[in-house]
Amino acid sequence: NRKVVLRGYIDRAPREDDMELVDGGDVALRVPEGAAAAGPAVLVKNLYLSCDPYMRSRMRDFQGSYIPPFKPGSPIEGFGVGRVVDSTHPGFSAGDFVSGMTGWEDYSLITKPEQLRKIQQSDIPLSYHLGLLGMPGFTAYVGFYEICSPKKGEFVFVSAASGAVGQIVGQLAKLHGCYVVGSAGTNQKEKFGFDAAFNYKEEPDLAAALKRYFPEGIDIYFENVGGPILDAVLLNMRVHGRIAVCGMVSQHGVTAPAGIHNLFSLISKRIDMKGFIQSDYLHLFPQFVDDITKHYRDGKIVYVEDMSVGLESGPAAFVGLFSGKNVGKQVVRVSQD
Ligand code: NDP
């Protein structure tokens, strides 16, 4: 059972060598008797693992967050999709496909099976349960509908627009009848049928660029990035605009965070700026799955993934999130069966 473990805590941007692949020895393909005695457990063969920006905060030795740090020497934890190999939980049987918190390893023993979800949709790629139908898709769904209060015809700007969350936000906004512009860090990233897209690295004056794309101003900004883009957006918001603060990937672990100079716009334009965490809205998850599955089956939503192959490719794939290497949702394929 190979494992990718965290070597030790870090207080800077993650590097590939902060993690290492170790051989965990043979694994018996049964739930061990000791584990079964402690309560129902499920042994899962991991097929796909998710790389998500929040995982970086678990690499720090900091207990005060909403999620505890990883344990050095233990497999990295994250969302995954797997196949049940053995189960002592009545809700799961060998052969079921499941998604949920798992480990960066070939096989994981899940001792809290109640947090696993059985995958029902056989026509949707399994790995999409880490993106389109998983946590990032849900983040886009609740962020857009619950926080942005969108109206048809409004002007919507999304940063990190071709990433796991951003690509869905923009497509939902288009389906809602909004005008959508996205930004990303290379010209190669997918545009997803948005009305326009630009490469923020090629714009020396972000405020002027936004003025070009939104001559009448922005009603909704879906914030994934933070820093200078946020400052430029504040200057371009319309009165009664909304900013959904989903993430600030440019500010993670930055020792001198970017100064934001244009906060006065919050008052002068009566802007509603609100942070959110998707897990506060889990009561909406079933509705999200129904709605997004329907859009996908009707061909109204597409999803782009960046699939890296092999458990050993996980560290590089994860680190790449912080320099924009991923084109679409970053996943790691551990095994196809
Ligand atoms: P992505 O798939 O969008 O990957 C991260 C992207 O961020 C990169 O591809 C890159 O795209 C961009 N990026 C990285 N570093 C920088 C930088 N220094 N400056 C500008 N852009 C940068 O990730 P996700 O879609 O999974 O996550 C998007 C955001 O949503 C993150 O901030 C994440 O933390 C947040 N999030 C929040 C949740 C919540 O509940 N609030 C839940 C899930 C995610 P490029 O540069 O090409 O644009």
Boltz pocket constraint, residues with backbone or C-beta under 6 A from the ligand:
constraints:
  - pocket:
      binder: B
      contacts: [[A, 51], [A, 52], [A, 53], [A, 54], [A, 135], [A, 136], [A, 139], [A, 159], [A, 160], [A, 161], [A, 162], [A, 163], [A, 164], [A, 165], [A, 166], [A, 183], [A, 184], [A, 185], [A, 186], [A, 189], [A, 223], [A, 224], [A, 225], [A, 226], [A, 245], [A, 246], [A, 247], [A, 248], [A, 249], [A, 250], [A, 251], [A, 276], [A, 277], [A, 278], [A, 279], [A, 320], [A, 321], [A, 322], [A, 323], [A, 324], [A, 325], [A, 326], [A, 328], [A, 329], [A, 330]]
      max_distance: 6.0
